[in-house]
């Protein structure tokens, strides 16, 4: 993601954190290695404790960006004797003098990664870690550990996906435009069949990670038939009617009234949603993207919309970001675009901070880490 695209996220992040800075904190320091604070119950811990991973050492220097989040609050005892360099905001213009054993920052801000020098652990406040994996100092290091905030914003992003689905299915953008023009058009504005009831319709969820599962849960609660794809196995939660493997995506797309893309960006998912996929969808089907912009062939999406191959699209992520003013996507009346803000909520930001706090405590103690990233799978 380009720096300009992050500006909106930074402003929202700082504002929301100011409103929830004291709600959650690290407590119960005497708990066992496997026990997590109640808000983080269910999050996945690494197979090995940090102390048993190659290169682990108790950190001497730590770099914390967005320190105004209060990442180090409540960890005074653990951080005693450790040099902690705090950057109040999102990024720094001058690279702090290293080396830093630990860096807590954002993979989506490549400038922040310049501080990596003999670093053993990088924690990303975001879910997407493609920016980190593109950095040679991370990619080529056998010892560097990488964790992220996977799951912190899953429910919020799922709600955003459902909101986009409702907005398109109920033609809310049309009525928003009418409202701005002070135009009351309750009858005859659109044929009745243009207004959807989602009960009984089929939704295909691409990717059953934390976001996909939460989106599927909400769709099931609306009375929708839920089908999904995942990369590794057919098992899924009981509210998913059918779980297919990735090679079944086209056949499942043909059944879908709505497609919710919750895929992470990896070499295997790059441009996975392409012209063939859009042609497989019914012509009135809706496409919702809250995964990653790079998983969709943008030219194919534009063509599908121009030629009425699909019924509409709700996009929180696009490729590239920020979306150029010249992009045809801005001009479609059956497209809703939000600027990569689906993760924004008080709840998700509280969890993001708590994951970082708990992981910092765990790394210093040499315990198992939350959301350890398998760099081969890129998630």
Secondary structure, 3 states (H helix, E strand, C coil): CCHHHHHHHHHHHHHHHHHCCCCCCCCCCCCCCCCCCHHHCCCCECCCCHHHCCCCCCCCEEEECCHHHCCCCCCCCCCCCCEEEECCCCCCCCCCCCCCCEEEECCCCHHHHHHCCCCCEEEECCCCCHHHHCCHHHHCCCCCEEECCCCCCHHHHHHHHHHHHHHHHCCHHHHHHHHHCCCCCCCCCCCHHHCCCCCCCEEEEECCCHHHHHHHHHHHHCCCEEEEEECCCCCCCCCCCEEEEHHHHHHHHCCCCEEEECCCCCCCCCCCECHHHHHHCCCCCEEEECCCHHHECHHHHHHHHHCCCCCEEEECCCCCCCCCCCCHHHHCCCEEECCCCCCCCHHHHHHHHHHHHHHHHHHHHCCCCECECCCCCCC
